[in-house]
Amino acid sequence: MSRPVGAAGLALIKKWEGCRLKAYKAIPTEKYWTIGYGHYGPDVTEGMVITQAQADALLQADCQRFADAVDNPAYCPLTTQLNDNQRDALISFTFNCGEANLRTLCRNRSLPEIAEAMELYNRAGGTAMIGLTRRRAAERALFETPVEKEEETVVTYKHLKDIPEKFRPIIEQLMDAHIIQGDGSDPDGNEDVINLTHEQVRTLVFAYRGGAFDRCLMFQGMEPAVPR
């Protein structure tokens, strides 16, 4: 798992996705329902209602999936050259357009060419949409915004035992459910190298408390974080 989406990217996604706490279908013919900040899939059912905390947790989990794609050279060959704003802009783009379009966008393009090409992805059913046009423009603007260099200390926890006690039981439960996996260096898992940053730990705990991992936990025969 790579690092979470930045504050700028999260704010951009929230602005353009909007939040609805009751399941809906933007297009009646869609296979699945949508809820929260554009969370779409078989886990969303007709009539489903969630809390704001659950919507925020689902958003964090969804953003992590797309952040992992942006950080993957198979999708974005220039990923190691991205600054924080460029990365956040591409996470927002991928959240909206999907991993396949991220791969197409970044294939054989320089960073300036990627920024310019983003605005081509503004169509639905072959028709240019004003909402998509404005979102692509906002993502390009973020992509082209310089980042001020700041020195910061990144705290990383190598092993489970290194994680602060108030967070450790939740991370241990996620490891037991195989949602987080170590490097396999310790047969018992206690000394596996996990290398989670403090920010990643906070994001995982936040998502857990909001119920984002409940289906995985119950599949493993474990109690969900949010009682059903």
C-alpha angles and dihedrals in degrees: 000000000000126000119292126264114278126249093258093052093045092051091049093051092047091051096052100035098046120199128265119176096199123067116258142166115232087195117029093222094057114122096225138031126251129222140169115003097355095304105165131178150086091298090068114080136186112280093015115152126190137182125250089253090055091048090052091049093050089049092053091049093048092047090052091057091054093041088056089053093050089049091051114093089210087070101026111025092188094051094123090057095054120110119213095269093048090049093049092048091053091047089055090047092050092045087059103032104028136237095287092059090046089057091049092046094053100038112118093343132123119228094263089048091051090053091051094045094052090078091061089072096076102107136100118187089354094302124112109242121209092217093053091044091055093045092051089049090052091048091049090049090053091045090055096044110108118237119229110230113242129176112233136169114235112206112212127187111213097188136025090250090059093061115100112268094242091061101032100086092054094047089047090052091050089051091049088053090049091240087122119033131194126214094269094245092131119050090212093049094229095108098033112135108247102161098200119170119228089250091053091050091051091049092049092048091047091051092046093052090050092054098251092136098038096108092051091047093050091047087059090049093254130132116265120241091233112050114239 
